[in-house]
Amino acid sequence: MRLIDAHCHFDFPRFDGCRDSELDRARESGLVGLVIPGVRRADWDRVRETALAYPETFYCLGIHPWYVAEHDDSDLQLLERLIRQRPERCVAIGECGLDRVHGDLDAQWPWFEAQVGLAMREQFPLVVHSVRTHDEVHGILNRANWEGPALVHGFSGSYQQACKLVDLGCCIGIGGVITHVSARKTREAVAKLPLSALVLETDAPDMAPSGVEKGRNSPANVGLVLRVLAELRGVSPEALAPVLLENARRLYRLEQGV
């Protein structure tokens, strides 16, 4: 099986000193591609350098809602300049979005709108962080007449919310949350959504699957997420894997060789 981890913070310090071994483990699980999201200007160089160090890794540049307070307009201007250069292996804008649990939603709003606008102008995919704000994210994308590919990563909402996002062209990121039996609403949603809208992710080192210590998630667990998703949908992992691979390729506009 060939799998892409569509959202993994492989640049984070958790992987310092063990990136090669973690990536080897992930390759043994079938990993052929990994996308590292950027979350703040201070980390963009590290994100890019980490991605360029391995042949199967790609990256995104963006400003995460948790960190908007440490940025100003010059950072958005720099982001636009960088994106216009179409840097090697930069495949999307993000991680950006809204988070009702962490920070000031009103302060996050204009930063998300600005990055949505940039993605539309430059025709780049978008990686969206949405925590208890799926309706608000849908509203912003809908008002912007969003048409490009987008990933709503780490989805943990309802089937109805997911369907509204899928109708706008969004992909739904499927990660460790579905391995927790308590996540009944999300497990029911991913069992019914169109397979063409689903992509695998780990969000490592975060979003730990059941049985994995908090903060110790790994891209090697992408195969575990696949197996649970297959179980929920009543099909084999081998049947799901090629479709999910193609979904991730389409989302990030990756070449067929990935």
FIGUSE-45374 format. One line per 4 residues: number of its first residue (from 1); their letters; for each residue x, y, z of N, C-alpha, C. Coordinates in pm, 1 decimal, always signed. Last residue first. Example, Ala and Ser with C-alpha at 12.3 -4.5 7.8 and 13.67 -1.06 7.14 Angstrom:
2
2	SA	+1285.0/-225.0/+708.0/+1367.0/-106.0/+714.0/+1290.0/+3.0/+787.0 ~ +1319.0/-569.0/+780.0/+1230.0/-450.0/+780.0/+1320.0/-330.0/+780.0
//
This chain:
258
258	VGQE	+444.9/+1033.0/-687.3/+442.1/+1035.1/-539.6/+356.5/+920.6/-488.1 ~ +407.4/+1027.3/-958.0/+516.8/+949.2/-902.4/+518.9/+943.8/-751.7 ~ +211.1/+1206.7/-1026.8/+172.0/+1066.8/-1009.4/+283.2/+982.3/-948.4 ~ +249.8/+1509.0/-836.0/+270.4/+1428.0/-953.2/+239.8/+1281.1/-922.9
254	LRYL	-5.8/+1689.2/-659.0/+121.1/+1617.6/-662.4/+129.2/+1531.3/-788.4 ~ -206.3/+1859.4/-566.8/-158.1/+1867.0/-705.1/-20.0/+1805.8/-718.1 ~ -323.8/+1823.3/-325.7/-200.1/+1901.6/-326.8/-137.6/+1914.7/-465.8 ~ -557.3/+1681.9/-405.0/-563.9/+1795.4/-313.1/-442.1/+1884.1/-328.1
250	RRAN	-452.8/+1472.4/-559.7/-539.4/+1574.0/-621.9/-546.2/+1699.4/-536.0 ~ -311.8/+1328.4/-367.1/-242.6/+1382.1/-485.1/-323.1/+1495.0/-548.1 ~ -523.7/+1257.3/-201.0/-417.9/+1345.6/-151.2/-339.2/+1406.3/-265.3 ~ -667.2/+1088.5/-376.4/-731.3/+1208.0/-318.2/-626.4/+1307.3/-269.9
246	ELLV	-484.5/+884.2/-424.0/-520.2/+973.6/-534.0/-588.1/+1099.5/-482.5 ~ -484.2/+769.1/-167.3/-360.8/+820.6/-226.4/-392.1/+920.0/-336.9 ~ -747.9/+685.1/-148.0/-699.9/+788.6/-57.0/-569.4/+850.3/-106.5 ~ -743.7/+485.9/-343.5/-833.8/+600.1/-358.2/-786.1/+716.3/-271.0
242	PALA	-558.2/+298.5/-245.6/-533.2/+367.0/-372.9/-621.0/+490.7/-392.6 ~ -680.1/+222.2/+14.9/-552.0/+292.0/+2.7/-531.6/+361.9/-132.0 ~ -915.7/+67.2/+7.7/-920.8/+210.7/+36.4/-794.4/+284.3/-5.7 ~ -835.6/-193.2/-40.5/-928.7/-129.3/-133.8/-931.8/+22.0/-116.4
238	EPSV	-672.2/-243.9/+175.7/-614.8/-251.7/+41.7/-705.3/-188.2/-62.9 ~ -848.1/-236.5/+391.3/-749.3/-129.2/+374.9/-690.8/-126.9/+234.3 ~ -1182.3/-328.3/+286.9/-1045.9/-363.3/+324.0/-954.4/-242.4/+311.2 ~ -1482.6/-201.8/+446.6/-1404.9/-244.5/+330.3/-1263.8/-277.7/+377.3
234	GRLE	-1641.4/-66.0/+633.6/-1674.0/-202.1/+595.2/-1604.4/-250.0/+469.6 ~ -1585.6/+173.1/+744.5/-1655.9/+175.3/+615.3/-1687.2/+35.8/+563.1 ~ -1449.2/+106.1/+973.6/-1571.5/+185.3/+985.9/-1653.3/+184.0/+857.1 ~ -1228.0/-28.4/+860.3/-1322.8/-100.0/+946.1/-1454.9/-25.3/+956.1
230	ALVR	-1101.9/+185.2/+732.3/-1151.9/+72.4/+654.1/-1255.6/-6.9/+733.1 ~ -1030.0/+339.1/+955.7/-1123.4/+393.3/+856.3/-1184.1/+281.1/+772.5 ~ -846.9/+164.4/+1072.2/-970.2/+197.2/+1143.4/-1074.1/+254.2/+1046.7 ~ -647.3/+159.5/+874.1/-714.9/+35.6/+913.5/-845.9/+63.7/+985.6
226	LVLG	-566.5/+431.2/+861.2/-625.5/+364.6/+745.0/-704.4/+241.6/+786.7 ~ -454.6/+460.7/+1114.9/-572.9/+539.7/+1079.5/-643.9/+476.1/+959.8 ~ -237.6/+285.1/+1081.2/-339.4/+256.7/+1182.1/-468.2/+332.8/+1150.7 ~ -88.0/+421.9/+889.1/-146.9/+292.3/+856.0/-254.7/+250.2/+954.4
222	VNAP	+1.3/+639.0/+1031.0/-93.9/+663.0/+922.2/-160.8/+531.6/+880.0 ~ +195.1/+607.7/+1220.4/+58.8/+566.2/+1256.7/-43.0/+591.8/+1146.4 ~ +427.3/+720.5/+1134.5/+415.9/+575.4/+1119.7/+276.0/+525.3/+1152.6 ~ +418.9/+980.9/+1217.1/+366.8/+951.0/+1083.0/+356.7/+801.1/+1057.0
218	SNRG	+310.6/+973.1/+1562.4/+414.1/+957.4/+1460.7/+350.4/+938.7/+1324.0 ~ +258.1/+1107.6/+1893.3/+210.6/+1052.7/+1766.8/+323.0/+1056.7/+1663.3 ~ +302.0/+1206.4/+2141.4/+400.2/+1111.0/+2089.0/+352.6/+1046.1/+1959.7 ~ +106.5/+1359.0/+2257.9/+227.4/+1426.9/+2215.7/+332.6/+1336.9/+2155.3
214	KEVG	-10.6/+1094.1/+2456.3/-33.1/+1229.6/+2407.9/+100.0/+1296.1/+2375.1 ~ +60.8/+761.3/+2351.9/+76.7/+867.9/+2449.9/+57.5/+1005.8/+2385.9 ~ -183.7/+557.2/+2207.4/-57.4/+628.7/+2187.6/-52.2/+744.9/+2286.0 ~ -436.0/+455.1/+2241.9/-323.9/+372.7/+2283.1/-188.0/+436.8/+2266.9
210	SPAM	-576.2/+617.1/+1964.7/-600.8/+540.2/+2086.3/-480.6/+451.0/+2116.2 ~ -353.3/+867.0/+1825.0/-454.5/+761.3/+1819.1/-472.1/+693.5/+1954.1 ~ -306.0/+1214.1/+1889.8/-260.7/+1076.6/+1909.0/-375.3/+976.6/+1895.7 ~ -275.8/+1484.5/+1803.5/-389.3/+1402.3/+1763.1/-356.4/+1253.8/+1774.1
206	DPAD	+79.6/+1552.8/+1739.5/-48.7/+1571.3/+1808.0/-151.3/+1470.0/+1757.7 ~ +315.8/+1550.7/+1596.4/+305.3/+1461.0/+1713.0/+173.6/+1472.0/+1789.5 ~ +77.0/+1438.5/+1354.2/+184.0/+1408.6/+1450.0/+273.4/+1531.4/+1470.8 ~ -135.5/+1441.8/+1189.7/-116.1/+1561.8/+1271.6/-7.8/+1538.6/+1375.8
202	TELV	-195.1/+1236.3/+1010.3/-168.7/+1200.8/+1150.0/-169.4/+1322.5/+1241.3 ~ -432.7/+1159.3/+748.2/-334.0/+1245.7/+812.5/-307.6/+1193.0/+952.9 ~ -597.7/+1088.0/+439.3/-537.7/+1044.1/+564.6/-440.1/+1148.4/+617.7 ~ -900.7/+1223.0/+305.0/-755.7/+1204.4/+298.7/-704.8/+1165.1/+437.2
198	LASL	-1207.6/+1215.2/+123.0/-1130.8/+1180.9/+242.3/-981.5/+1172.3/+212.3 ~ -1375.3/+1241.0/-93.0/-1349.1/+1361.9/-13.7/-1255.5/+1336.9/+103.5 ~ -1429.4/+998.9/-207.8/-1348.7/+1092.1/-286.4/-1311.6/+1217.7/-208.7 ~ -1612.4/+879.4/-42.4/-1472.9/+840.3/-29.5/-1380.8/+938.1/-101.8
194	PLKA	-1855.1/+1078.4/+112.9/-1800.7/+1026.4/-13.2/-1652.2/+995.3/+1.6 ~ -1936.3/+963.2/+449.0/-1895.8/+1065.8/+353.7/-1846.6/+1004.1/+223.7 ~ -1981.5/+757.2/+631.3/-2084.2/+786.5/+530.1/-2040.8/+885.6/+423.6 ~ -1776.6/+736.0/+811.3/-1827.7/+611.6/+753.7/-1921.7/+637.7/+636.5
190	VAER	-1742.2/+987.0/+904.4/-1645.0/+939.5/+806.1/-1687.5/+807.4/+743.8 ~ -1968.2/+1001.3/+1082.8/-1956.1/+1089.8/+966.6/-1861.9/+1031.4/+861.9 ~ -1914.9/+815.8/+1282.1/-2032.8/+797.9/+1196.8/-2022.7/+881.8/+1070.1 ~ -1688.4/+936.3/+1390.8/-1677.7/+802.7/+1331.3/-1797.4/+773.5/+1239.8
186	TKRA	-1800.3/+1170.9/+1491.2/-1703.4/+1178.5/+1382.1/-1688.0/+1043.5/+1314.0 ~ -1971.6/+1067.5/+1691.8/-2023.0/+1154.4/+1585.7/-1929.9/+1157.6/+1465.3 ~ -1798.3/+919.2/+1863.9/-1905.9/+854.0/+1788.4/-1952.4/+938.0/+1669.8 ~ -1549.8/+898.7/+2004.7/-1573.8/+999.2/+1900.3/-1683.9/+950.2/+1806.0
182	SVHT	-1503.6/+682.8/+2165.7/-1588.0/+789.2/+2220.3/-1623.0/+895.6/+2115.9 ~ -1320.1/+529.2/+2037.0/-1459.6/+487.5/+2026.7/-1553.3/+594.2/+2081.5 ~ -1070.1/+657.7/+1844.2/-1126.9/+664.7/+1979.2/-1276.7/+633.5/+1970.9 ~ -994.4/+673.9/+1587.3/-955.7/+551.4/+1658.4/-1010.8/+547.7/+1800.3
178	IVGG	-1055.5/+921.2/+1493.0/-1149.6/+813.3/+1460.9/-1113.2/+682.8/+1529.4 ~ -839.9/+1081.4/+1567.7/-965.0/+1093.5/+1642.9/-1058.0/+976.1/+1615.3 ~ -624.8/+1053.1/+1390.6/-633.8/+966.8/+1507.1/-763.3/+974.0/+1583.7 ~ -790.3/+1154.0/+1084.0/-674.2/+1124.8/+1167.6/-708.1/+1041.1/+1288.8
174	IGIC	-874.1/+1284.7/+785.2/-909.3/+1175.4/+875.1/-784.9/+1135.2/+952.9 ~ -991.6/+1580.3/+646.6/-875.2/+1510.4/+700.2/-915.7/+1409.3/+805.6 ~ -1176.0/+1623.7/+361.1/-1187.9/+1606.7/+505.4/-1070.6/+1522.7/+554.0 ~ -1168.4/+1875.6/+108.9/-1138.7/+1740.7/+155.0/-1145.3/+1738.8/+307.4
170	CGLD	-1408.6/+2094.2/-41.1/-1309.7/+2063.2/+62.1/-1289.8/+1912.8/+77.1 ~ -1605.0/+2179.2/-212.1/-1483.1/+2125.7/-270.8/-1376.5/+2088.6/-170.1 ~ -1839.6/+2243.8/-98.8/-1756.5/+2356.4/-144.2/-1626.8/+2309.1/-209.4 ~ -1929.7/+1999.6/-14.8/-2001.4/+2063.6/-125.6/-1926.4/+2184.2/-181.3
166	VLKC	-1771.1/+1963.1/+207.3/-1742.7/+1884.2/+87.4/-1810.5/+1946.1/-33.9 ~ -1905.8/+2130.9/+385.5/-1768.7/+2162.1/+345.0/-1730.7/+2087.3/+217.4 ~ -2148.8/+1996.0/+409.5/-2147.2/+2135.3/+363.6/-2008.4/+2175.0/+315.2 ~ -2060.6/+1750.4/+515.6/-2122.6/+1755.5/+382.7/-2122.7/+1897.3/+325.8
162	AQQY	-1972.7/+1823.8/+770.9/-1877.0/+1775.4/+671.9/-1934.1/+1785.2/+531.2 ~ -2216.2/+1888.2/+891.9/-2113.9/+1991.3/+874.9/-2012.8/+1949.8/+768.4 ~ -2339.8/+1633.7/+885.2/-2400.5/+1748.4/+816.4/-2299.7/+1859.7/+792.6 ~ -2170.8/+1481.0/+1046.6/-2187.4/+1446.3/+905.2/-2243.7/+1565.2/+827.6
158	SGSF	-1978.5/+1697.4/+1268.3/-2090.1/+1609.8/+1233.3/-2091.1/+1578.9/+1083.0 ~ -1622.8/+1700.3/+1341.1/-1758.2/+1752.7/+1345.5/-1861.6/+1648.6/+1306.8 ~ -1348.0/+1684.4/+1324.6/-1415.4/+1618.4/+1437.4/-1557.3/+1671.9/+1453.3 ~ -1061.4/+1668.0/+1116.0/-1205.1/+1692.1/+1129.1/-1263.8/+1614.5/+1246.7
154	GHVL	-792.4/+1730.3/+1051.2/-830.6/+1685.0/+1185.6/-978.8/+1699.6/+1212.6 ~ -847.9/+1995.1/+810.0/-766.9/+1889.3/+871.8/-819.7/+1855.1/+1011.3 ~ -978.6/+2044.3/+525.9/-1020.6/+2073.7/+662.5/-959.4/+1962.4/+747.3 ~ -814.8/+2144.8/+244.1/-819.2/+2037.9/+343.3/-868.0/+2094.7/+475.0
150	APGE	-912.6/+2232.7/-87.0/-884.5/+2270.3/+51.8/-894.5/+2146.1/+139.0 ~ -901.9/+2350.4/-424.5/-891.4/+2242.1/-326.6/-856.0/+2294.9/-188.5 ~ -1122.6/+2633.8/-509.3/-1002.7/+2550.8/-516.5/-1003.6/+2437.0/-417.5 ~ -1338.8/+2795.7/-467.3/-1352.4/+2690.0/-568.0/-1233.3/+2594.9/-570.6
146	WNAR	-1525.7/+3025.0/-277.8/-1413.3/+2934.3/-284.1/-1438.9/+2822.0/-384.8 ~ -1664.1/+3263.8/-240.2/-1683.6/+3184.9/-362.2/-1566.0/+3090.7/-385.7 ~ -1655.7/+3383.3/+0.7/-1542.4/+3412.4/-87.7/-1557.0/+3342.1/-223.4 ~ -1873.3/+3270.1/+121.1/-1881.0/+3411.8/+82.4/-1767.7/+3451.2/-11.3
142	NLIG	-1764.2/+3013.8/+167.0/-1880.2/+3031.0/+79.0/-1891.1/+3175.8/+30.8 ~ -1561.0/+3060.0/+350.4/-1529.2/+3004.7/+219.1/-1643.1/+3027.6/+119.8 ~ -1716.2/+3161.0/+564.9/-1610.0/+3241.6/+505.0/-1576.1/+3190.1/+365.6 ~ -1891.2/+2940.8/+617.0/-1943.1/+3071.6/+579.9/-1839.2/+3159.0/+512.3
138	HVED	-1712.0/+2736.6/+690.5/-1795.5/+2722.2/+570.4/-1846.0/+2857.6/+523.0 ~ -1619.8/+2851.1/+926.6/-1527.2/+2825.9/+816.0/-1604.7/+2811.5/+685.5 ~ -1858.9/+2845.8/+1075.3/-1794.6/+2974.2/+1043.8/-1696.7/+2959.0/+926.9 ~ -1902.5/+2571.7/+1094.1/-2002.2/+2655.7/+1028.1/-1943.2/+2790.2/+988.5
134	HTRV	-1674.9/+2487.4/+1235.1/-1698.3/+2439.8/+1099.0/-1801.1/+2526.0/+1024.7 ~ -1565.8/+2538.2/+1481.4/-1595.5/+2654.3/+1395.8/-1627.5/+2610.2/+1252.9 ~ -1442.0/+2357.2/+1646.9/-1576.3/+2404.4/+1683.1/-1613.9/+2530.5/+1604.9 ~ -1163.5/+2431.0/+1480.7/-1204.2/+2367.4/+1606.5/-1332.8/+2433.8/+1653.9
130	SHVV	-980.0/+2398.7/+1201.1/-1114.3/+2438.1/+1243.9/-1152.2/+2359.7/+1368.5 ~ -741.1/+2481.9/+971.9/-757.2/+2439.2/+1111.1/-893.9/+2489.2/+1157.4 ~ -681.8/+2403.8/+636.4/-766.8/+2474.4/+732.4/-768.0/+2403.2/+867.6 ~ -497.4/+2477.1/+360.3/-505.7/+2383.2/+472.3/-569.3/+2455.7/+590.6
126	LPFQ	-552.0/+2512.6/+12.1/-561.1/+2572.5/+144.9/-571.0/+2462.0/+249.2 ~ -381.3/+2546.9/-307.2/-464.8/+2476.6/-209.7/-454.0/+2541.9/-72.6 ~ -369.7/+2847.5/-501.5/-301.6/+2748.9/-418.3/-405.1/+2673.4/-334.8 ~ -413.7/+3076.8/-663.2/-461.3/+2943.9/-702.1/-380.1/+2833.2/-633.3
122	ERMA	-368.9/+3329.6/-585.0/-253.2/+3256.9/-635.9/-286.5/+3113.9/-677.6 ~ -623.9/+3406.1/-500.1/-552.2/+3486.1/-599.8/-439.1/+3407.4/-665.7 ~ -683.3/+3205.4/-311.0/-765.7/+3220.4/-430.4/-691.0/+3298.2/-539.2 ~ -488.0/+3246.9/-118.1/-495.9/+3117.5/-185.3/-577.9/+3127.0/-313.1
118	LGVQ	-558.3/+3507.1/-38.2/-429.6/+3482.2/-101.9/-432.7/+3350.2/-178.9 ~ -809.9/+3460.4/+81.3/-798.5/+3547.0/-35.1/-668.8/+3524.5/-110.7 ~ -730.6/+3297.4/+294.1/-824.4/+3245.4/+194.5/-812.5/+3328.4/+66.2 ~ -577.5/+3483.7/+430.3/-510.3/+3368.4/+370.0/-601.3/+3295.9/+271.1
114	AEFW	-773.5/+3666.3/+511.9/-661.7/+3712.2/+429.6/-593.1/+3594.9/+359.7 ~ -938.5/+3508.1/+674.1/-991.0/+3564.6/+549.7/-878.5/+3608.4/+456.2 ~ -757.7/+3459.8/+885.5/-807.4/+3349.6/+802.3/-859.7/+3402.8/+669.0 ~ -727.4/+3717.5/+980.2/-610.2/+3643.8/+933.2/-651.1/+3526.4/+846.0
110	PWQA	-984.9/+3791.0/+1065.0/-924.5/+3857.8/+948.9/-801.5/+3786.6/+895.0 ~ -1022.6/+3590.6/+1287.1/-1107.3/+3599.2/+1168.3/-1037.6/+3667.0/+1049.7 ~ -880.1/+3614.0/+1520.6/-837.7/+3515.6/+1421.0/-903.2/+3538.6/+1284.6 ~ -1017.7/+3798.3/+1673.4/-882.8/+3832.9/+1627.9/-835.3/+3739.0/+1517.0
106	DLDG	-1249.7/+3655.3/+1726.5/-1259.0/+3780.1/+1650.7/-1122.8/+3822.4/+1596.8 ~ -1148.4/+3446.2/+1885.2/-1203.7/+3417.5/+1753.2/-1212.4/+3543.3/+1667.2 ~ -865.2/+3424.2/+2065.6/-975.8/+3515.4/+2041.7/-1026.3/+3496.8/+1898.5 ~ -769.0/+3097.6/+2204.9/-748.7/+3231.6/+2151.8/-878.6/+3306.6/+2127.8
102	HVRD	-921.3/+2801.7/+2159.0/-788.7/+2855.8/+2187.7/-774.7/+2992.8/+2123.1 ~ -1175.5/+2732.9/+2080.6/-1129.1/+2688.3/+2211.2/-1002.0/+2760.2/+2253.9 ~ -1229.4/+2806.3/+1823.9/-1313.7/+2863.7/+1928.3/-1261.4/+2833.1/+2068.9 ~ -1033.7/+2886.5/+1567.3/-1034.8/+2795.6/+1681.6/-1111.6/+2861.3/+1795.5
98	LGCE	-968.4/+2890.5/+1213.4/-1036.3/+2943.5/+1330.7/-1039.0/+2838.2/+1441.5 ~ -688.1/+2925.2/+988.3/-826.5/+2891.2/+1019.6/-878.5/+2959.1/+1143.5 ~ -403.2/+2750.5/+847.0/-473.5/+2871.0/+889.9/-616.4/+2832.5/+925.5 ~ -92.7/+2618.5/+778.5/-222.9/+2591.6/+836.9/-282.6/+2721.8/+887.9
94	GIAV	-119.4/+2743.2/+451.2/-174.5/+2694.9/+576.3/-65.0/+2638.0/+665.5 ~ -119.5/+2677.9/+112.2/-118.0/+2783.7/+212.9/-185.3/+2728.5/+339.0 ~ +83.2/+2426.0/-54.6/-42.3/+2484.5/-6.9/-13.9/+2601.9/+86.1 ~ +329.5/+2325.9/-135.4/+210.9/+2275.9/-204.0/+80.0/+2339.7/-158.4
90	CREP	+658.4/+2351.1/-207.2/+554.1/+2420.1/-130.2/+421.9/+2395.8/-201.0 ~ +848.8/+2242.2/-375.8/+778.5/+2152.7/-283.7/+685.9/+2223.7/-186.0 ~ +1000.0/+2550.5/-437.2/+1007.2/+2406.4/-456.6/+940.8/+2332.0/-341.0 ~ +775.9/+2833.1/-448.8/+896.9/+2763.4/-402.1/+885.9/+2612.1/-417.5
86	RQRI	+645.4/+3049.2/-601.8/+621.0/+2907.0/-623.3/+740.7/+2823.3/-578.0 ~ +648.6/+3314.7/-555.2/+771.6/+3257.3/-609.2/+756.8/+3108.5/-641.8 ~ +412.4/+3363.3/-427.2/+423.1/+3402.3/-568.3/+548.2/+3346.0/-634.5 ~ +478.7/+3288.6/-167.9/+388.1/+3204.2/-245.3/+398.7/+3236.0/-394.7
82	LREL	+642.3/+3506.2/-92.2/+694.7/+3370.3/-98.9/+608.5/+3280.8/-186.7 ~ +462.7/+3720.3/-100.5/+581.8/+3721.0/-186.0/+638.0/+3579.9/-202.8 ~ +277.5/+3638.6/+96.2/+235.0/+3654.5/-43.5/+355.0/+3653.0/-137.6 ~ +440.1/+3641.7/+323.1/+376.2/+3517.6/+280.5/+335.3/+3525.8/+134.2
78	LQLD	+498.5/+3916.2/+337.3/+604.9/+3819.9/+309.4/+547.1/+3688.3/+260.0 ~ +242.5/+4009.1/+396.8/+307.7/+4053.5/+274.6/+421.4/+3959.1/+235.6 ~ +203.4/+3889.4/+643.8/+115.3/+3853.4/+533.2/+176.7/+3894.9/+399.5 ~ +402.9/+4026.6/+779.4/+412.6/+3882.0/+766.5/+321.4/+3831.0/+655.3
74	SDDH	+317.8/+4287.6/+781.2/+438.5/+4256.2/+705.6/+455.3/+4105.8/+686.5 ~ +101.3/+4290.9/+955.1/+76.0/+4292.5/+811.3/+198.8/+4257.2/+729.0 ~ +211.4/+4058.0/+1212.3/+153.6/+4183.9/+1166.1/+142.2/+4179.4/+1014.3 ~ +202.3/+3820.2/+1488.1/+224.4/+3860.4/+1350.2/+166.4/+3998.7/+1323.5
70	EAVY	+126.0/+3722.9/+1729.6/+268.1/+3751.7/+1713.2/+303.3/+3796.1/+1571.1 ~ -142.5/+3665.8/+1712.5/-102.2/+3782.3/+1791.3/+45.1/+3818.3/+1773.1 ~ -172.8/+3423.8/+1577.5/-196.1/+3548.5/+1504.0/-142.9/+3670.0/+1579.6 ~ -144.7/+3165.9/+1668.3/-27.0/+3252.6/+1669.9/-47.8/+3387.2/+1601.7
66	WPHI	-368.0/+3010.2/+1640.1/-311.9/+3024.3/+1774.1/-205.0/+3132.7/+1782.3 ~ -418.3/+3003.2/+1362.5/-496.3/+3093.5/+1449.0/-440.4/+3109.0/+1590.0 ~ -115.9/+3014.2/+1166.8/-213.7/+2937.2/+1244.1/-290.7/+3031.8/+1337.1 ~ -20.8/+3099.9/+861.3/-26.4/+3156.3/+996.2/-146.2/+3093.7/+1068.0
62	GLCY	+191.2/+2916.0/+627.7/+70.4/+2982.1/+673.6/+84.9/+3034.3/+815.1 ~ +298.2/+2694.0/+382.4/+331.5/+2814.6/+457.7/+203.1/+2883.4/+499.3 ~ +381.9/+2345.3/+354.8/+289.4/+2456.8/+337.5/+343.0/+2575.8/+417.3 ~ +570.9/+2079.8/+187.7/+537.0/+2170.3/+297.1/+436.4/+2276.5/+254.5
58	FTEP	+683.6/+1735.7/+160.6/+639.5/+1862.5/+103.3/+600.0/+1954.7/+218.8 ~ +890.4/+1446.1/+117.9/+822.6/+1543.5/+203.1/+799.3/+1675.3/+130.0 ~ +1046.5/+1256.1/-3.6/+901.4/+1237.6/-8.7/+823.6/+1341.1/+71.6 ~ +1320.4/+1314.1/+31.5/+1262.2/+1316.8/-103.7/+1109.7/+1310.2/-108.1
54	YALA	+1421.4/+1551.9/+276.7/+1376.4/+1416.3/+245.7/+1302.3/+1416.7/+112.0 ~ +1482.5/+1816.0/+313.4/+1583.3/+1719.0/+355.0/+1547.5/+1575.6/+316.5 ~ +1274.1/+1981.2/+260.5/+1371.5/+1962.6/+153.6/+1478.4/+1859.2/+187.4 ~ +1141.0/+1981.8/+508.4/+1079.8/+1919.6/+390.7/+1183.0/+1889.0/+283.3
50	TERV	+1321.0/+2123.3/+668.0/+1285.7/+1985.5/+701.6/+1228.8/+1914.0/+580.3 ~ +1321.6/+2371.4/+539.9/+1444.9/+2293.7/+546.8/+1417.5/+2147.2/+580.0 ~ +1052.0/+2454.2/+579.6/+1106.0/+2434.4/+445.1/+1230.2/+2344.7/+447.8 ~ +1044.1/+2467.7/+861.7/+950.7/+2382.9/+788.0/+1007.1/+2350.7/+649.7
46	RDWD	+1239.3/+2661.4/+911.4/+1257.4/+2525.1/+963.0/+1168.1/+2426.5/+888.9 ~ +1122.0/+2884.3/+791.4/+1250.7/+2833.8/+742.0/+1273.4/+2690.0/+786.4 ~ +885.6/+2913.3/+949.8/+878.1/+2881.4/+806.6/+1008.4/+2826.2/+751.3 ~ +877.4/+2989.3/+1213.6/+906.6/+2848.7/+1184.9/+916.8/+2817.4/+1036.1
42	ARRV	+804.7/+3253.0/+1224.7/+930.4/+3214.5/+1288.1/+972.3/+3072.2/+1253.8 ~ +545.6/+3255.0/+1114.4/+658.9/+3301.0/+1035.5/+791.6/+3251.9/+1093.7 ~ +365.4/+2949.9/+1173.6/+404.9/+3084.5/+1212.9/+529.6/+3123.8/+1134.0 ~ +302.7/+2705.7/+1060.4/+206.8/+2763.4/+1154.4/+240.5/+2906.1/+1197.0
38	GPIV	+299.4/+2485.4/+779.1/+362.1/+2594.8/+851.8/+259.9/+2661.8/+941.9 ~ +276.5/+2127.9/+751.2/+215.3/+2260.3/+750.4/+299.6/+2362.3/+825.5 ~ +414.1/+1888.0/+547.8/+439.2/+1959.4/+673.9/+374.4/+2097.2/+666.4 ~ +321.9/+1580.6/+418.1/+309.0/+1725.6/+401.6/+319.5/+1792.5/+537.8
34	LGVL	+455.0/+1297.2/+259.2/+422.1/+1361.3/+386.5/+423.0/+1512.3/+365.7 ~ +454.6/+977.3/+95.9/+449.7/+1122.9/+92.1/+405.0/+1178.6/+225.2 ~ +453.7/+712.2/+139.5/+530.4/+756.8/+22.6/+530.9/+908.8/+10.5 ~ +416.1/+460.5/+381.7/+421.2/+604.6/+354.0/+509.1/+634.7/+232.8
30	GSER	+402.6/+198.3/+464.2/+351.3/+231.0/+331.8/+359.6/+377.3/+294.7 ~ +529.0/+132.0/+692.0/+382.4/+127.9/+696.6/+319.3/+164.7/+562.7 ~ +787.9/+185.1/+626.2/+751.2/+44.0/+643.6/+600.4/+25.9/+649.1 ~ +775.0/+460.4/+642.0/+789.8/+397.1/+510.6/+752.1/+249.8/+516.6
26	ARDL	+766.4/+489.3/+918.3/+650.3/+527.3/+838.8/+656.3/+464.7/+699.5 ~ +1023.9/+407.9/+987.1/+907.6/+333.4/+1037.7/+784.3/+362.6/+954.0 ~ +1166.9/+610.8/+856.4/+1185.7/+471.4/+817.0/+1069.4/+385.5/+863.6 ~ +1081.6/+828.5/+1006.4/+1043.3/+820.5/+866.3/+1063.1/+679.4/+812.1
22	ESDR	+1200.3/+767.6/+1250.1/+1054.2/+778.4/+1242.7/+1007.5/+766.5/+1097.7 ~ +1471.7/+776.1/+1176.6/+1413.1/+649.6/+1222.6/+1261.2/+653.1/+1216.7 ~ +1497.5/+1047.0/+1100.7/+1529.4/+940.4/+1006.7/+1463.7/+809.6/+1048.0 ~ +1422.5/+1184.4/+1338.5/+1345.7/+1197.0/+1213.6/+1373.0/+1081.2/+1118.0
18	CGDF	+1540.4/+1200.9/+1584.9/+1481.0/+1071.6/+1547.7/+1403.2/+1077.9/+1416.8 ~ +1639.9/+1452.9/+1638.3/+1722.1/+1338.1/+1672.8/+1665.4/+1203.8/+1632.9 ~ +1323.0/+1586.5/+1674.5/+1465.8/+1614.1/+1671.8/+1543.3/+1490.1/+1716.3 ~ +1055.1/+1553.4/+1703.3/+1122.6/+1463.1/+1611.7/+1272.9/+1489.5/+1600.3
14	RPFD	+974.0/+1753.1/+1877.3/+949.4/+1614.0/+1917.2/+1028.6/+1515.6/+1829.1 ~ +1003.7/+1995.1/+1740.3/+1115.8/+1942.6/+1820.1/+1097.2/+1798.7/+1866.3 ~ +854.4/+1964.9/+1410.1/+848.4/+1997.2/+1552.0/+964.2/+1933.1/+1629.6 ~ +842.0/+1888.9/+1146.6/+948.5/+1982.5/+1184.3/+954.6/+2006.3/+1334.3
10	FHCH	+617.6/+1744.1/+1110.0/+742.4/+1669.4/+1117.1/+862.0/+1758.3/+1151.8 ~ +328.1/+1752.5/+1150.4/+422.9/+1855.6/+1195.5/+561.1/+1792.8/+1217.3 ~ +128.5/+1662.4/+883.3/+215.3/+1610.5/+988.7/+318.7/+1716.5/+1023.3 ~ -95.2/+1576.0/+660.0/-77.4/+1683.2/+758.8/+0.3/+1627.8/+875.9
6	ADIL	-120.2/+1359.5/+492.8/-151.7/+1490.8/+437.2/-128.6/+1606.0/+533.3 ~ +63.7/+1100.4/+419.6/+22.5/+1169.7/+542.0/+4.4/+1316.1/+503.7 ~ -16.9/+865.0/+181.2/+32.4/+1000.3/+202.8/-23.5/+1051.9/+334.3 ~ +74.7/+529.4/+90.8/-5.0/+622.7/+169.7/+63.6/+758.6/+177.0
2	RM	+38.3/+228.7/-69.5/+108.5/+355.4/-77.8/+20.4/+462.8/-13.0 ~ +84.8/-120.4/+0.0/+0.0/+0.0/+0.0/+87.5/+124.3/+0.0
//
